[in-house]
Amino acid sequence: MKGMKYVYGPVPSRRFGISLGISPIPKKTCNYSCIYCQLGRTNRMTNTRQMFCAVKEIMDEFDEILKKNIKFDMEFFKLMDLKLPRLYVRWVTLKKKTLVLKRKVKLIL
């Protein structure tokens, strides 16, 4: 999806069908540099929890996708920030907002 900073996809998956993903952290920003990472080498290493973007910005993007009627399996979407410790300061707030928006959706964490 062109023009999207935080929402990506639709991504085909054997396990989850066609799903969308949400990532509040800029690409290649991580607290690890795993050799098996699908994004390649980490350019920006950090362990500092930050407010990379406002939750509202992410939810606005997600609402835009829903308005465009882009086909994806509404049962799943993936909320990314699997780094430990979580780098996005507002991760819990984002998780709650997505759950409210998608009560019928199974959230992949």
C-alpha positions as CSV (number, residue, x, y, z in Angstrom):
1,M,0.0,0.0,0.0
2,K,1.5,3.2,-1.2
3,G,1.7,6.2,1.1
4,M,1.3,4.1,4.3
5,K,3.9,4.5,7.0
6,Y,2.6,2.2,9.7
7,V,0.1,-0.2,8.1
8,Y,1.5,-2.8,5.6
9,G,0.0,-5.6,3.5
10,P,-2.1,-7.3,2.5
11,V,0.3,-10.1,3.2
12,P,-0.5,-13.7,2.1
13,S,0.1,-16.3,4.8
14,R,-0.7,-20.1,4.9
15,R,-1.6,-19.8,8.6
16,F,-3.6,-16.5,8.6
17,G,-4.8,-16.1,5.0
18,I,-4.4,-12.6,3.7
19,S,-3.8,-10.2,6.6
20,L,-2.7,-6.6,7.3
21,G,0.1,-5.6,9.7
22,I,0.7,-2.6,11.9
23,S,4.2,-1.5,12.9
24,P,4.6,1.6,15.1
25,I,8.4,1.5,14.8
26,P,10.4,2.8,11.8
27,K,11.8,0.2,9.4
28,K,15.2,-1.2,10.4
29,T,15.0,0.2,13.9
30,C,15.5,-2.5,16.5
31,N,17.3,-3.6,19.7
32,Y,18.7,-6.7,17.9
33,S,20.4,-7.4,14.6
34,C,19.2,-10.9,13.9
35,I,20.8,-12.6,10.9
36,Y,17.5,-14.2,9.9
37,C,15.5,-10.9,10.0
38,Q,13.2,-10.5,7.0
39,L,14.1,-6.7,6.9
40,G,17.9,-7.3,6.7
41,R,20.5,-5.7,8.9
42,T,19.4,-3.2,11.6
43,N,20.4,0.4,10.7
44,R,19.3,2.0,13.9
45,M,20.1,0.0,17.1
46,T,18.4,1.3,20.2
47,N,17.1,0.0,23.6
48,T,15.4,3.3,24.4
49,R,11.6,3.1,24.5
50,Q,10.2,6.0,22.4
51,M,7.1,7.6,21.1
52,F,7.9,7.0,17.4
53,C,4.5,8.2,16.3
54,A,1.1,9.1,17.7
55,V,-1.4,6.2,18.1
56,K,-4.0,8.4,16.3
57,E,-1.7,8.5,13.2
58,I,-1.7,4.7,13.1
59,M,-5.4,4.4,13.7
60,D,-6.1,7.0,11.0
61,E,-4.1,4.9,8.5
62,F,-6.0,1.7,9.5
63,D,-9.3,3.5,9.1
64,E,-8.2,4.7,5.6
65,I,-7.6,1.1,4.6
66,L,-11.0,0.0,5.9
67,K,-12.6,2.8,3.9
68,K,-10.8,1.7,0.7
69,N,-12.3,-1.7,0.9
70,I,-9.0,-3.4,0.4
71,K,-9.5,-7.2,0.5
72,F,-7.9,-9.0,3.4
73,D,-9.0,-11.6,5.9
74,M,-10.8,-9.4,8.5
75,E,-10.3,-12.1,11.1
76,F,-6.6,-11.4,11.5
77,F,-4.1,-8.5,11.5
78,K,-0.6,-8.4,13.0
79,L,0.5,-5.8,15.5
80,M,4.3,-5.7,15.4
81,D,6.7,-4.7,18.2
82,L,8.0,-8.0,19.1
83,K,11.3,-6.6,20.3
84,L,12.1,-7.1,23.9
85,P,11.8,-4.8,25.6
86,R,9.0,-3.3,23.6
87,L,10.4,-0.1,22.0
88,Y,7.1,1.7,21.3
89,V,6.1,3.5,24.5
90,R,2.4,3.6,23.6
91,W,2.1,-0.1,22.6
92,V,-0.5,-1.0,25.2
93,T,-2.7,1.9,24.1
94,L,-2.3,0.9,20.5
95,K,-3.2,-2.7,21.3
96,K,-6.4,-1.5,23.2
97,K,-7.5,0.8,20.4
98,T,-7.1,-1.9,17.7
99,L,-9.0,-4.4,19.9
100,V,-11.9,-1.9,20.3
101,L,-11.9,-1.2,16.5
102,K,-11.8,-4.9,15.7
103,R,-13.7,-6.8,18.4
104,K,-14.5,-9.5,15.9
105,V,-10.9,-9.8,14.8
106,K,-8.3,-12.1,16.2
107,L,-5.2,-10.1,17.0
108,I,-1.8,-11.8,16.3
109,L,0.7,-10.7,18.9
